[in-house]
Amino acid sequence: MRDNRDHPDLPIPLSRWFAAQGWQPHAHQLAMLRAQGDALMIAPTGGGKTLAGFLPTLAQACSGLPDGMHTIYVSPLKALTNDIGRNLARPVADLGLALRIEDRTGDTGSTQRARQRVDPPHILLTTPESLALMLSYPEAPRIFASLRRVVIDEIHALAESKRGDQLMLGLARLRQLAPELRVAGLSATVENPQALADFMGGAEIVRADPGPAPDIAMLATTLAPPWSGAGGAYAARDVMSAIAASRLTLVFINTRAQAELFFQALWAVNDDNLPIGLHHGSLAREARRRVEAAMAAGELRAVVATGSLDLGLDWGDVDLVIQIGAPRNIKRLVQRIGRANHRYDAPSRARIVPANRFEILECVAALQAVEAGELDSDGRSGLGALDVLCQHILTLACAGPLDADQLFAEVTRAGPYATLTRADFDACLDFVATGGYALRAYDRWQRLVLRDGLWQLRDPRAVRAIRMNIGTIVAPELLSVRRGPRGGAPLGEIEEVFAASLSPGDTFLIGGQTVRYDRLRDMVVEVTPQPDKTPKIAVFNGLKMATSTELSARVLALIGDPVAWESLPADTRDWLDLQARIATLPRPGTMTCESFARGGWWYFALYSFAGRNANQTLGLLLTHRMEGAGLAPLGFVATDYAVLIWSLEPVSDPAPLLDPEGLRDGMEDWLAGNAVMKRTFRAVATVAGLIQRNLPGARKSGKQATFSTDILYDTLRKFDRDHLLLQITRAESMRGLADYGRIEDMLRTRPRIVHSMPPHVTPFAAPLMLEAGRIPIRGAGQARLLEEEAARMMREAGLRMDEDCAI
């Protein structure tokens, strides 16, 4: 290529580089180069988003860049920074650019971190937490003075959590330090691009052609899915056959515990001894990196993974993605599908394996949503988190004195805080300065002082502790797991509460192998490999992901429309038809429930389709109200789709139990002294800086942190009920673990209650009866007795239990 007539926006060296690769720049990549201000690019996986984000930097570098930091790349995952660093090094080397590219994450060595404060690289690859830490340095104005560009990868993932609020506040400070800054947001899965552009503080939206439709379907399995359960082990041999027929397969599963168990199930049927890896966030870092390196080198045929491989990483040889269990979220499914054939012009190939019969409905609904191009709603609505703002104020105070008026103006330029009132800002500033009304008498929470009209740290010696606690991820306390006595090889980490439940001799899964718990010494769990033993339990309870509102609505619409059943397997159609004949099918706009007797107890099933967290809350509220009504509830089980409550007396009229005002009153009373409220307060207090988990030379254990925050919570409830952190806690409890907003939405959109009293257990209720813990059979022959009891109940419901169906 001798001239630049085809792409006048590209410098000649860049045009020649594209030609040398045999590529043509895409229209959306050139649009990012032409953008005059901030831009949000929506492009499918494999569409060259990251290169598009860096094109303006590379174009300017062709003419030479001055010393100092020019571009910051921000990723939600540390692994992504490593991947991007490798990919970016290629064009930089080919073009002969004198650019220094370095990362700055929690894994970066102290020597490199110290050097970056004095001599920053041209391009810095980092995370929101590490960027916030750099903004706490007194040298921040000098470090970022030359900054011209910030590239935010997978911005939709950050917008869904407090990490996004933290990042947008950091960008507001960077704009103050570098007025010529331009920001590029990159995403593949966005339902509402304008909302995400507003989250960025306003941005031009650049849309790419969506590319070819994915090749996605349910995996044909030899056995029908079981009636309950979530592991998908029934399909292990079918999944193994699909792996054997592909180059490299990513097998996604929703929780760490299920990943460990399914990895074991695959190995049990891996007759050809194909190399298969395991990857999730609680494995030792060395183990994860070995798997990543083996994938990149083409040494593996499959990897069983959780969300640890969801985002951005470019494994070009992956030609099949298998999702085990319902995806729970349309965007998550689309993201995972995009891991296969990570190229713009090649359709992704994916298969879904429902874990049980109800999940067949969700998987079909998810496939229809993908085909229609519909996604779940993006991010969180409303004002940015105030506990994050409190931390941000404290972080900036480490860098130097703050003018309250100027800081308020700066903060409100961040998208999530554009509607922040001065009263809320002042409340945050007062909390950071004094701890609030009930705590202002204690020196430890007197952190800021007003001198000469500027707020500054009362004790500069507190800087180190503040920096050690920057971040919004409040994870469970984790303990290291090591093989053998002191100095053994690290295997990964387990939650402190899980370790506390173990007794010497107990076996569990970690890293795909069974180990025996020996002892806990110096906050390290010591274990011995037990390859011939059956594990007592998988390592984690795991995150219970709730089905999204949009996907739940699609499932409900599918059930309520017999014409749409043609897309379902024959046995699923028969199941729905039998439910319609015995009781009532759930439909949009109606609240469908049923009461029936079995074994001397009464059962009340409510088909809410509100998600697991909301149904758990609903079960607690309804059993409390049933107690008050004299119905003597005995217990309940909650799934994503329903709540099943058993009691001594029948629910003959559910309307009083489902009264919205009564439920809300019960919710507030229940939350006031509940563990959910205290757990939420602990997270809020940690983010806001009221407590510090990390201290120089020490670290609080989970039990210590829980003890101290519980005391603070009880104190504030007694003496300062309107304390800022209690206000934040109440709001987050209603929409977080409790997910009461889903319950209110259900009551509002489905006002008509349809209640039936069938003569026996129904086809929809039978799988709920099989949920863990529902059939209390113990001792010898437990598995056989369980199967016999399950078969009796299924026959009662009119359902088959034959050799082609697992329980």
C-alpha positions in Angstrom: 0.0 0.0 0.0 1.7 3.2 -1.2 -0.9 5.8 -0.2 -3.8 6.2 2.2 -6.7 6.9 -0.1 -8.8 4.0 1.1 -8.6 5.0 4.8 -7.7 8.7 5.1 -8.4 8.7 8.8 -5.6 6.2 9.4 -1.9 7.3 9.4 0.0 5.6 6.6 2.0 3.3 8.9 -1.3 2.0 10.5 -2.8 1.5 7.0 0.2 -0.5 5.9 0.0 -2.6 9.1 -3.6 -3.5 8.5 -2.7 -4.5 4.9 0.2 -6.6 6.1 -2.2 -8.6 8.3 -4.6 -9.0 5.4 -7.2 -7.0 7.3 -9.4 -4.1 6.5 -10.4 -1.8 9.4 -14.1 -2.0 10.2 -16.4 1.0 9.9 -17.0 1.1 13.7 -13.2 1.1 14.3 -12.7 4.1 12.0 -15.7 5.8 13.7 -13.9 5.5 17.1 -10.9 7.1 15.5 -13.0 10.0 14.2 -14.9 10.6 17.5 -14.3 14.0 18.8 -15.4 13.4 22.4 -16.3 10.4 24.6 -17.7 7.4 22.8 -19.4 4.2 23.6 -18.9 1.4 21.1 -21.3 -1.6 20.9 -19.8 -4.4 18.9 -20.2 -8.2 18.9 -17.5 -10.4 20.4 -14.6 -10.8 17.9 -15.5 -7.4 16.3 -12.2 -5.8 17.2 -13.5 -3.6 20.1 -10.2 -3.5 21.9 -8.2 -2.5 18.9 -10.8 0.2 18.1 -10.4 1.6 21.6 -6.6 1.8 21.2 -6.6 3.1 17.5 -6.5 6.8 18.5 -3.6 6.1 20.8 -1.7 4.1 18.1 -2.5 6.7 15.5 -1.1 9.5 17.7 1.9 7.3 18.6 2.8 7.0 14.9 3.7 10.8 15.1 5.4 10.3 18.4 4.1 10.7 22.0 5.6 12.9 24.6 6.9 11.3 27.8 4.3 10.6 30.5 1.1 8.6 30.7 -1.1 8.9 27.6 -3.6 6.1 27.8 -5.2 4.1 30.6 -6.9 0.8 29.9 -9.4 -0.3 32.6 -10.7 -3.8 32.8 -13.0 -5.6 35.3 -10.6 -8.6 35.4 -6.9 -8.7 36.1 -6.6 -11.6 33.6 -7.9 -9.2 30.9 -5.0 -6.8 31.5 -2.5 -9.6 30.9 -4.4 -10.7 27.7 -4.6 -7.1 26.4 -0.9 -6.5 27.1 0.1 -9.5 25.0 -2.3 -8.5 22.1 -1.3 -4.8 22.1 2.4 -5.7 22.1 2.1 -7.1 18.5 1.1 -3.9 16.7 3.4 -1.8 18.8 6.3 -4.0 17.9 5.3 -4.2 14.2 5.0 -0.4 13.9 8.3 0.1 15.7 6.6 2.4 18.3 8.6 3.5 21.3 5.8 2.9 23.7 6.1 1.5 27.3 3.1 -0.6 28.3 2.8 -1.8 31.9 0.1 -3.2 34.1 -0.9 -1.9 37.5 -3.1 -4.5 39.4 -3.0 -6.2 42.8 -0.5 -8.6 41.3 2.0 -5.9 40.2 5.3 -6.0 42.2 6.1 -3.2 44.7 9.2 -2.2 42.7 7.2 -1.6 39.5 4.5 0.2 41.5 7.0 2.6 43.0 8.7 3.3 39.7 5.3 4.1 38.1 4.7 6.9 40.6 7.9 8.5 39.5 8.1 7.5 35.8 4.6 6.4 34.5 4.4 4.3 31.3 2.8 5.6 28.1 0.0 3.0 28.4 -1.2 1.7 31.8 -3.4 -1.4 32.0 -5.3 -1.5 35.3 -8.5 -2.1 37.2 -10.9 0.3 39.0 -9.4 -0.5 42.4 -5.8 0.1 41.3 -6.8 3.4 39.5 -8.5 4.6 42.7 -5.3 3.8 44.7 -3.2 5.8 42.2 -5.6 8.8 42.7 -4.8 8.7 46.4 -1.2 9.6 45.8 0.0 13.3 46.3 1.8 12.9 43.0 -1.5 12.2 41.1 -1.7 15.6 39.5 1.8 15.1 38.0 1.2 11.4 37.1 -2.0 12.1 35.1 -1.3 15.6 33.7 -0.4 14.2 30.3 -3.3 11.7 30.1 -5.4 11.9 26.9 -7.3 8.7 26.7 -9.1 6.2 28.9 -10.4 2.9 27.4 -12.9 1.0 29.6 -13.4 -2.6 28.5 -16.6 -4.6 29.2 -18.1 -1.4 30.6 -21.5 -3.0 31.0 -20.1 -5.5 33.6 -18.8 -2.6 35.6 -22.0 -0.5 35.3 -23.9 -3.3 37.1 -22.1 -2.9 40.4 -20.5 -0.4 42.8 -17.2 -0.9 40.9 -18.7 1.2 38.1 -19.6 4.0 40.5 -16.1 4.0 41.9 -14.7 4.1 38.3 -16.9 7.0 37.2 -15.9 9.0 40.3 -12.3 8.3 39.4 -12.9 9.5 35.9 -14.4 12.7 37.2 -11.2 13.3 39.1 -9.1 12.4 36.1 -11.0 15.0 34.0 -10.1 17.6 36.6 -6.5 16.7 36.4 -6.4 16.2 32.6 -9.0 18.5 30.9 -8.3 17.1 27.4 -9.2 13.6 28.4 -11.4 11.5 26.1 -13.1 8.2 27.3 -14.0 5.2 25.2 -16.4 2.6 26.6 -16.4 -0.9 25.0 -19.2 -3.5 25.3 -20.6 -6.4 23.3 -23.9 -6.8 25.3 -26.0 -3.7 25.9 -29.8 -3.6 26.0 -30.0 0.2 26.5 -27.0 1.9 25.0 -28.3 5.4 25.9 -28.5 4.5 29.6 -24.9 3.3 29.5 -23.8 6.4 27.6 -25.5 8.5 30.4 -23.6 6.4 33.0 -20.4 7.5 31.3 -21.5 11.1 31.8 -22.6 11.5 28.1 -21.0 9.8 25.1 -21.5 9.3 21.4 -22.8 5.9 20.6 -21.0 3.9 17.9 -22.8 0.7 16.8 -21.1 -2.1 14.8 -22.8 -4.5 12.5 -24.0 -7.4 14.7 -22.3 -10.0 12.5 -23.7 -13.5 11.7 -26.3 -15.1 14.0 -24.9 -17.7 16.4 -25.4 -21.4 16.0 -27.1 -22.2 19.3 -29.4 -25.0 20.4 -30.0 -27.4 23.2 -27.6 -30.3 23.3 -29.2 -33.6 22.4 -28.9 -35.9 25.5 -29.3 -39.6 25.9 -31.2 -39.2 29.2 -34.0 -36.7 29.8 -33.2 -34.1 32.5 -34.1 -35.0 36.1 -37.1 -33.4 37.8 -34.9 -31.4 40.2 -31.3 -30.5 40.9 -28.8 -28.2 39.3 -25.7 -30.2 38.4 -26.3 -31.5 34.9 -24.3 -34.7 35.7 -26.9 -36.8 33.8 -25.5 -35.3 30.5 -21.8 -35.8 31.3 -21.3 -38.5 28.7 -23.1 -36.4 26.0 -21.0 -33.4 26.9 -17.9 -35.6 26.7 -18.9 -36.7 23.2 -19.3 -33.1 22.1 -15.9 -32.2 23.5 -14.3 -35.1 21.6 -15.8 -33.8 18.3 -14.4 -30.3 18.8 -11.0 -28.6 19.0 -11.4 -26.7 22.2 -14.6 -26.5 24.3 -15.5 -24.1 27.1 -18.0 -25.7 29.5 -19.6 -22.9 31.5 -21.5 -23.6 34.7 -23.0 -21.1 37.1 -21.3 -21.8 40.5 -18.0 -22.9 41.7 -19.4 -25.9 43.6 -21.2 -27.1 40.5 -18.0 -26.6 38.4 -16.1 -28.9 40.8 -18.8 -31.5 40.7 -19.3 -31.4 36.9 -15.5 -31.6 36.4 -15.5 -34.8 38.4 -18.5 -36.1 36.4 -16.7 -35.5 33.1 -13.5 -37.2 34.3 -15.6 -40.3 35.2 -16.6 -40.7 31.6 -13.4 -39.5 30.0 -12.6 -42.8 28.4 -10.1 -41.4 26.0 -8.3 -39.4 28.7 -8.6 -36.1 26.9 -6.8 -33.2 28.6 -9.5 -31.1 30.5 -8.9 -28.2 32.8 -10.8 -26.5 35.6 -11.0 -22.7 36.1 -12.8 -20.7 38.8 -12.0 -17.7 41.0 -11.2 -19.7 44.1 -8.5 -21.9 42.7 -4.9 -20.8 43.4 -3.7 -18.1 41.0 -0.9 -20.4 39.8 -3.5 -23.1 38.9 -5.6 -20.6 37.0 -2.6 -19.3 35.1 -1.5 -22.9 34.2 -4.9 -23.5 32.7 -4.9 -20.2 30.8 -1.4 -20.9 29.4 -2.4 -24.5 28.4 -5.5 -23.1 26.6 -3.4 -20.5 24.7 -0.9 -23.2 23.8 -3.6 -25.5 22.4 -2.8 -28.2 25.0 -6.4 -28.7 26.3 -9.5 -30.0 24.7 -11.9 -28.5 27.2 -12.1 -26.2 30.3 -14.9 -26.3 32.9 -15.3 -22.7 34.1 -17.5 -20.3 35.9 -17.7 -16.6 35.3 -14.0 -16.4 35.6 -13.7 -16.8 31.8 -16.9 -14.9 30.9 -15.3 -11.6 29.8 -13.1 -10.5 27.1 -10.3 -13.1 27.1 -9.4 -14.1 23.5 -9.1 -17.8 23.2 -9.2 -18.0 19.4 -9.2 -21.8 19.1 -12.4 -22.3 21.1 -15.0 -23.7 18.6 -17.7 -24.8 21.0 -19.3 -23.4 24.2 -21.5 -25.5 26.3 -23.7 -23.9 29.0 -24.6 -26.4 31.8 -27.8 -25.3 33.6 -30.1 -22.5 32.7 -28.1 -19.2 32.1 -30.3 -17.2 34.4 -29.4 -14.1 32.4 -29.7 -13.5 28.7 -26.6 -11.2 28.6 -24.5 -13.8 30.4 -25.5 -16.3 27.8 -24.7 -14.0 24.9 -21.3 -13.2 26.5 -20.5 -16.9 26.9 -21.6 -17.8 23.4 -19.2 -15.2 22.1 -16.2 -17.1 23.5 -16.7 -19.6 20.6 -15.2 -18.7 17.2 -14.0 -15.4 18.6 -14.0 -13.8 15.1 -16.2 -11.2 13.6 -17.1 -13.1 10.5 -17.7 -16.6 12.0 -20.9 -17.6 13.8 -20.4 -18.7 17.4 -21.4 -22.3 18.1 -23.0 -23.1 21.5 -25.1 -25.7 23.2 -27.2 -25.5 26.3 -27.8 -28.4 28.8 -30.8 -27.8 31.1 -30.2 -29.2 34.6 -33.8 -30.1 35.3 -37.3 -30.1 33.7 -38.2 -26.5 34.8 -34.9 -25.4 33.3 -36.0 -26.7 29.9 -38.5 -23.9 29.8 -35.9 -21.3 30.8 -33.4 -22.6 28.2 -36.0 -22.4 25.4 -37.0 -18.9 26.5 -33.3 -17.8 26.5 -32.7 -19.3 23.0 -35.8 -17.3 21.8 -34.5 -14.1 23.4 -31.1 -14.5 21.7 -32.7 -15.2 18.4 -34.9 -12.0 18.8 -31.8 -10.0 19.8 -33.3 -9.1 23.2 -31.2 -8.7 26.3 -31.8 -8.0 30.0 -31.9 -4.5 31.3 -28.5 -2.8 31.9 -27.0 -1.9 35.2 -28.6 -0.3 38.3 -30.9 2.6 38.0 -31.0 5.7 40.2 -28.3 7.5 42.2 -24.8 6.1 42.6 -24.0 4.4 45.8 -23.4 6.8 48.7 -21.0 4.4 50.6 -18.8 4.5 47.5 -18.9 8.3 47.5 -17.8 8.2 51.2 -14.8 6.0 50.3 -14.0 8.3 47.3 -13.9 11.4 49.6 -11.6 9.6 52.0 -9.4 8.4 49.1 -8.9 11.9 47.6 -8.1 13.3 51.1 -5.1 11.0 51.1 -3.8 13.0 48.1 -4.3 16.4 49.6 -6.8 19.0 51.1 -10.2 19.2 49.5 -12.5 22.2 48.8 -16.1 21.0 49.4 -17.7 23.2 46.8 -15.2 22.2 44.1 -15.5 18.5 45.0 -19.3 18.6 44.8 -19.1 20.1 41.4 -16.6 17.5 40.3 -18.6 14.5 41.7 -21.8 15.6 40.0 -20.0 15.5 36.6 -19.8 11.7 37.1 -22.8 10.0 35.4 -24.1 8.0 38.4 -24.0 11.1 40.6 -25.4 13.7 38.2 -28.6 14.0 40.3 -26.7 14.0 43.7 -28.2 16.7 46.0 -25.9 18.9 48.1 -27.7 17.6 51.2 -26.6 14.0 50.4 -23.1 15.1 49.5 -22.8 17.0 52.8 -24.1 14.0 54.7 -21.4 11.8 53.1 -18.7 14.5 53.9 -20.0 14.7 57.5 -19.8 10.9 57.9 -16.3 10.8 56.6 -15.2 13.7 58.9 -17.0 12.6 62.1 -18.6 9.2 61.8 -22.0 10.7 62.2 -24.0 11.8 65.3 -23.8 8.7 67.4 -20.0 8.2 66.7 -18.6 11.7 66.7 -17.4 11.3 70.3 -14.9 8.6 69.2 -11.5 9.6 68.0 -11.1 6.7 65.6 -13.9 8.0 63.4 -12.8 11.6 63.5 -10.9 11.4 60.2 -11.2 14.8 58.5 -10.7 18.2 59.9 -11.5 21.7 58.3 -8.5 23.9 58.2 -8.4 27.2 56.3 -11.6 26.3 54.5 -10.2 22.9 53.2 -10.9 19.4 54.4 -7.9 17.3 55.2 -6.9 14.2 57.1 -6.9 14.7 60.8 -4.1 12.2 61.2 -1.8 11.8 58.1 -0.6 8.5 59.6 -4.0 7.0 58.6 -3.1 7.1 54.9 -1.6 3.6 54.7 -4.7 2.0 56.3 -7.1 3.9 54.1 -5.2 2.8 51.0 -5.2 -0.8 52.1 -9.0 -0.8 52.2 -9.8 0.9 48.8 -12.3 -1.1 46.8 -15.9 -2.0 46.7 -15.7 -5.8 46.4 -16.6 -7.2 49.8 -16.0 -10.9 49.4 -16.4 -13.6 52.1 -13.3 -14.1 54.2 -11.2 -16.8 52.5 -8.6 -19.2 53.9 -5.8 -20.7 52.0 -5.9 -24.5 51.4 -2.5 -26.3 51.3 -1.5 -29.9 50.8 0.0 -31.5 53.8 1.7 -29.7 56.8 3.5 -26.4 56.7 4.8 -25.3 53.3 2.7 -27.7 51.2 1.6 -26.8 47.7 -1.3 -24.3 47.6 -4.6 -25.7 46.1 -6.9 -22.6 46.4 -9.1 -20.9 48.9 -12.3 -21.7 50.8 -14.7 -19.5 52.7 -14.1 -19.2 56.4 -17.6 -20.2 57.2 -17.2 -23.4 55.2 -13.9 -24.2 56.9 -15.6 -23.7 60.3 -18.2 -26.4 59.4 -15.5 -29.1 58.7 -14.3 -31.7 61.2 -11.0 -33.7 60.8 -11.6 -36.4 58.3 -14.2 -34.7 56.3 -13.6 -34.8 52.5 -14.4 -32.1 50.0 -13.6 -31.1 46.4 -11.2 -28.4 45.4 -9.3 -28.0 42.1 -11.0 -31.0 40.7 -9.6 -33.4 43.4 -11.0 -34.9 46.6 -9.1 -33.9 49.8 -9.4 -34.7 53.5 -9.5 -31.9 56.0 -6.8 -32.4 58.6 -6.5 -29.2 60.6 -6.7 -25.4 60.6 -3.3 -23.8 61.5 -2.3 -20.2 61.3 -5.3 -19.4 59.1 -4.3 -22.1 56.6 -6.5 -25.2 56.0 -4.2 -28.2 55.8 -5.5 -31.2 53.7 -4.4 -34.6 52.4 -5.3 -35.8 48.9 -7.9 -38.6 48.9 -8.3 -39.6 45.3 -10.3 -42.8 46.1 -12.8 -41.2 48.4 -16.2 -39.7 47.5 -16.3 -36.1 48.6 -18.6 -35.1 51.4 -19.4 -31.8 49.7 -18.1 -29.4 47.1 -16.0 -26.6 48.3 -18.6 -23.7 48.0 -22.2 -23.1 48.4 -21.6 -20.8 45.5 -23.5 -17.8 44.3 -27.2 -18.4 43.8 -27.8 -16.4 40.7 -31.4 -15.4 40.2 -33.1 -15.6 36.9 -33.5 -12.1 35.4 -36.8 -10.3 35.2 -36.8 -10.3 31.4 -36.1 -14.1 31.2 -38.6 -14.9 33.9 -41.3 -12.9 31.9 -40.4 -14.9 28.8 -40.8 -18.2 30.7 -44.1 -17.2 32.1 -45.3 -16.2 28.7 -44.2 -19.5 27.2 -46.0 -21.5 29.9 -49.2 -19.5 29.4 -49.4 -19.8 25.6 -50.1 -23.4 24.4 -49.5 -22.4 20.8 -45.8 -21.7 21.8 -45.4 -25.2 23.2 -44.5 -26.5 19.8 -40.9 -25.3 20.5 -40.7 -27.6 23.5 -39.8 -31.3 23.8 -42.8 -33.7 23.7 -42.4 -34.8 27.3 -42.3 -31.1 28.5 -45.5 -30.4 26.5 -47.1 -33.4 28.2 -46.0 -32.1 31.6 -47.6 -28.7 31.0 -50.8 -30.3 29.7 -51.1 -32.5 32.8 -50.6 -29.4 35.0 -53.4 -27.6 33.2 -55.8 -30.6 33.6 -55.0 -31.1 37.3 -54.7 -27.5 38.5 -54.0 -24.2 36.8 -51.1 -23.0 34.6 -49.3 -19.8 35.5 -50.0 -17.0 33.0 -48.9 -13.4 32.6 -50.9 -11.0 34.7 -52.0 -13.6 37.2 -50.6 -14.9 40.5 -51.1 -18.6 40.2 -51.0 -20.7 43.4 -52.4 -24.0 44.7 -53.0 -25.9 47.9 -53.1 -29.7 48.3 -52.7 -32.3 51.0 -50.1 -35.0 51.3 -48.9 -37.2 54.1 -50.9 -35.4 56.8 -49.6 -32.0 55.8 -50.9 -29.2 53.6 -48.8 -27.7 50.9 -49.1 -24.2 49.4 -47.3 -23.6 46.1 -47.0 -20.1 44.7 -45.6 -19.8 41.1 -44.1 -16.4 41.3 -41.2 -16.6 38.7 -39.6 -13.8 40.8 -36.1 -15.3 41.1 -34.4 -17.3 43.8 -33.5 -14.4 46.2 -37.0 -12.8 46.0 -38.7 -16.2 46.5 -36.5 -16.9 49.5 -37.7 -13.6 51.0 -41.3 -14.3 50.0 -41.1 -17.7 51.7 -39.9 -16.1 54.9 -42.6 -13.4 54.8 -45.5 -15.7 53.9 -44.6 -18.3 56.7 -44.5 -15.4 59.2 -47.9 -14.2 58.0 -49.2 -17.8 58.0 -48.0 -18.2 61.6 -50.0 -15.1 62.5 -53.1 -16.5 60.8 -52.9 -19.8 62.8 -52.0 -22.0 59.8 -49.0 -23.5 61.6 -46.3 -23.4 58.8 -43.5 -25.9 59.2 -41.1 -24.9 56.5 -40.6 -23.9 52.8 -38.4 -24.3 49.8 -37.7 -21.6 47.2 -36.5 -21.9 43.6 -36.2 -19.3 40.8 -39.8 -20.2 39.8 -41.8 -20.9 42.9 -42.2 -21.1 46.7 -43.5 -24.2 48.3 -44.7 -24.0 51.9 -45.9 -26.9 54.1 -48.1 -26.4 57.1 -50.6 -28.2 59.4 -53.6 -26.1 58.2 -54.5 -25.3 54.6 -54.3 -22.0 52.8 -57.8 -21.7 51.5 -57.7 -18.0 50.6 -54.2 -16.6 49.7 -55.3 -13.0 49.1 -54.8 -11.8 52.7 -51.3 -13.4 52.7 -50.4 -11.6 49.5 -51.7 -8.2 50.5 -48.9 -5.7 49.3 -49.2 -3.4 52.2 -49.1 -6.2 54.7 -46.1 -7.8 53.0 -44.1 -4.5 53.0 -44.8 -4.0 56.7 -43.7 -7.5 57.4 -40.6 -7.0 55.3 -39.5 -3.9 57.2 -40.2 -5.6 60.6 -38.3 -8.7 59.5 -35.3 -6.8 58.1 -34.9 -4.7 61.3 -33.2 -7.4 63.3 -32.4 -9.9 60.6 -29.1 -11.3 59.6 -29.6 -10.1 56.1 -29.7 -6.5 57.4 -26.5 -7.0 59.5 -24.7 -8.7 56.6 -25.7 -5.8 54.3 -24.6 -3.3 56.9 -21.2 -5.0 57.2 -20.7 -4.6 53.5 -21.8 -1.0 53.5 -19.6 -0.2 56.5 -16.6 -1.8 54.9 -17.0 0.1 51.6 -17.7 3.4 53.4 -14.6 3.0 55.6 -16.4 2.7 59.0 -14.5 -0.5 59.5 -11.2 -1.6 58.0 -10.6 -5.2 57.2 -7.0 -4.7 56.2 -4.6 -3.0 58.7 -0.8 -2.6 58.5 0.7 -5.8 59.8 -2.6 -7.5 60.5 -6.0 -8.5 59.1 -9.3 -8.9 60.8 -10.8 -12.4 60.4 -14.3 -12.6 59.2 -15.6 -13.4 62.7 -13.9 -10.3 64.1 -15.3 -8.1 61.4 -18.8 -9.5 61.9 -18.5 -9.1 65.7 -17.5 -5.4 65.4 -20.0 -4.4 62.8 -22.8 -6.2 64.6 -22.1 -4.1 67.7 -22.0 -0.9 65.6 -25.2 -1.8 63.8 -27.0 -2.4 67.2 -25.6 0.8 68.6 -26.7 2.9 65.6 -30.2 1.3 65.6 -30.5 2.3 69.2 -29.1 5.8 69.2 -29.0 7.1 65.6 -31.7 5.3 63.5 -31.3 7.9 60.7 -27.5 7.4 60.4 -26.4 7.6 56.8 -25.1 4.1 56.8 -28.4 2.7 58.2 -30.2 4.6 55.4 -28.0 3.0 52.8 -28.3 -0.4 54.4 -32.1 -0.3 54.5 -32.2 0.7 50.8 -29.7 -2.0 49.7 -31.3 -4.8 51.8 -34.6 -4.2 50.0 -33.1 -4.7 46.6 -30.0 -6.8 47.3 -30.1 -10.2 49.1 -33.8 -9.8 49.9 -34.6 -8.6 46.4 -38.0 -7.2 47.6 -38.2 -5.0 44.5 -38.9 -8.2 42.5 -41.7 -9.1 44.9 -43.3 -5.6 44.6 -43.0 -5.8 40.8 -44.7 -9.2 40.8 -47.6 -7.9 42.9 -48.0 -4.8 40.7 -47.9 -6.5 37.3 -49.9 -9.6 38.3 -52.8 -8.4 40.4 -55.2 -11.3 39.8 -54.8 -14.2 42.2 -55.8 -17.6 40.7 -55.9 -20.3 43.5 -56.8 -23.9 43.0 -57.1 -26.9 45.4 -56.1 -30.0 43.4 -56.8 -33.5 44.9 -53.1 -34.4 45.2 -49.6 -33.2 44.4 -49.4 -31.5 41.0 -46.9 -32.0 38.1 -45.4 -28.5 38.9 -45.2 -29.1 42.6 -43.6 -32.5 42.4 -40.2 -31.2 41.4 -40.3 -28.7 44.2 -40.9 -31.6 46.7 -37.6 -33.1 45.4 -35.5 -30.1 46.2 -32.6 -30.7 48.7 -33.8 -31.5 52.2 -37.5 -32.0 51.3 -37.5 -35.8 51.8 -35.9 -36.5 55.2 -34.5 -40.0 54.7 -31.3 -41.0 56.5 -29.2 -44.0 57.2 -28.4 -47.1 55.2 -30.0 -47.4 51.8 -30.6 -43.7 51.7 -30.2 -43.5 47.9 -32.6 -46.4 47.2 -35.2 -45.1 49.7 -35.0 -41.6 48.1 -35.6 -43.0 44.7 -38.6 -45.1 45.9 -40.2 -42.1 47.6 -39.6 -39.9 44.6 -41.1 -42.5 42.3 -44.2 -42.7 44.5 -44.7 -39.0 44.5 -44.2 -38.7 40.7 -46.8 -41.4 40.1 -49.1 -39.5 42.4 -48.6 -36.4 40.2 -49.1 -38.4 37.0 -45.5 -38.2 36.0 -43.2 -41.1 34.7 -40.0 -42.2 36.5 -38.3 -44.5 34.0 -34.9 -45.5 32.9 -34.6 -42.6 30.6 -35.0 -40.0 33.3 -32.7 -39.3 36.3 -34.4 -38.1 39.5 
